[in-house]
């Protein structure tokens, strides 16, 4: 949600990407989602590393005053073959109460 802590954290992470990967191109705007039953934010983009064109997606959430970041990165050309497995894997994520 715009203006939320998650939105601010996602914007900061995106800025870090921009600094570390000058060719980072956001293609998924920060979007509110549920992850492991917790409010989270998701965003993604593409970038190159040497000859490789990569695509990444990050999920950020907080629980019990801890920040969790889940990142998936693969060859951009293979994204469609991985996205189903990525989403399935996210469905198994559990974050303890401690």
C-alpha positions in Angstrom: 0.0 0.0 0.0 1.5 3.4 -1.0 2.9 5.2 2.0 3.2 2.1 4.1 6.3 0.8 5.8 6.5 -1.9 3.1 6.2 0.6 0.3 9.1 2.6 1.8 11.2 -0.5 2.2 10.5 -1.6 -1.3 11.4 1.9 -2.6 14.7 1.7 -0.7 15.5 -1.7 -2.0 14.7 -0.6 -5.6 17.1 2.4 -5.1 19.8 0.0 -3.9 19.2 -2.1 -7.0 19.6 1.0 -9.1 22.9 1.9 -7.4 24.3 -1.6 -7.6 23.0 -2.5 -11.0 23.0 0.7 -13.0 21.0 -1.0 -15.8 18.2 -2.3 -13.4 14.8 -1.8 -15.0 11.8 -2.1 -12.8 9.0 -4.1 -14.5 6.8 -4.9 -11.5 5.9 -2.0 -9.3 5.8 -2.6 -5.5 2.5 -4.4 -4.9 0.9 -5.4 -1.7 0.6 -9.2 -1.3 0.1 -11.8 1.4 3.0 -14.1 2.1 2.9 -16.8 4.8 -0.3 -15.1 6.0 1.6 -11.8 6.5 1.2 -8.5 4.7 4.2 -8.2 2.3 5.3 -6.2 -0.8 6.5 -7.7 -4.1 8.4 -6.0 -6.8 10.7 -7.1 -9.7 12.8 -6.1 -12.5 15.5 -7.0 -15.0 19.2 -6.3 -15.2 22.3 -7.5 -16.9 25.4 -9.0 -15.3 28.1 -9.3 -17.9 26.6 -11.1 -20.8 23.6 -12.4 -18.8 20.1 -10.7 -18.9 18.5 -11.6 -15.6 15.1 -11.1 -14.1 14.4 -10.9 -10.3 11.5 -10.6 -8.0 11.7 -9.7 -4.3 9.2 -10.1 -1.5 9.6 -8.2 1.7 7.7 -8.6 4.9 8.1 -8.0 8.6 7.0 -10.2 11.4 7.9 -9.9 15.1 10.0 -6.8 14.4 12.2 -8.7 11.8 12.5 -7.9 8.2 12.4 -10.9 5.8 13.4 -10.6 2.1 12.8 -13.5 -0.3 14.5 -13.0 -3.7 14.3 -15.1 -6.9 16.6 -14.5 -9.8 17.0 -16.3 -13.1 17.8 -15.8 -16.7 15.2 -13.4 -18.1 14.6 -15.8 -21.0 13.6 -18.6 -18.6 11.3 -16.5 -16.3 8.1 -18.1 -17.7 9.4 -21.6 -17.1 10.3 -20.7 -13.4 7.4 -18.5 -12.3 5.1 -21.4 -11.5 7.7 -23.1 -9.3 8.5 -19.8 -7.6 4.9 -19.2 -6.7 4.5 -22.8 -5.6 7.6 -22.5 -3.4 6.2 -19.3 -1.8 3.1 -21.3 -0.8 5.3 -23.4 1.4 6.9 -20.5 3.3 6.4 -20.5 7.0 7.8 -18.0 9.5 8.0 -19.0 13.1 6.6 -17.1 16.0 10.0 -16.5 17.7 
